[in-house]
Amino acid sequence: MPTVVIADDDDLMRAGLTELISVDPAIEVVGHAATGRHAVDTARRLHPDLVLMDVRMPDLDGIAATRELTATTPDVRVLILTTFEQDDYIFGALRAGASGFLLKRTRPEDLIAAIHTVAAGEALLSPTVTRRVIDRMAQQPTPDLHDQPRLSTLTPREREVLALIARGMSNREIAATLVVEESTVRTHVKRVLMKLALRDRVHAVILAYETGLIRPAGGRPGTGIS
């Protein structure tokens, strides 16, 4: 049963989210926080599976709170839930270690499904945010050469899988592209995330573009992927 802390500075929003989430008996809301600092302290104390985190909060904003929480308590995952679909919020949250980013206009059933997904260790973004992540990372002007040695730990097949993840492909689509079983792809994905010390697929996308593993045009050397 996923346990959740709800962090939002709006009393009515916290109450509404609690009531909404409580419709699913398989999720337990174990705590609330009205500021970013309170969210970090509460999560450290209660150790929930997931913190449902607003961005605009007093004392410590949701992005800074996410960065502090994921650095010190990495097994507590963060799902950002905000009204604002701004690039600075999206990329700030993801680089801070958030595993999901949804808008408050998300349908209730989709929010509940997202909580289960992120609590289970997967990443999740709204469809519009997913496209913006890939488009934004594809516009990176220069690769970060400092991170490139990390890729040397991957086998050629794992590098290929990482490149396809960065194209936004699902495991099923990667399996079809490489003509292998989906279970084989799942194994490769797990190894990629483990070797690169990445929390999830979203952060794999960011790393792939930032290191120049793939580029928006012309692919990357030696793979034919473009």
Order of alpha helices (4+ residues) and beta strands (2+ residues): beta-alpha-beta-alpha-beta-alpha-beta-alpha-beta-alpha-beta-alpha-alpha-alpha-alpha-alpha-alpha
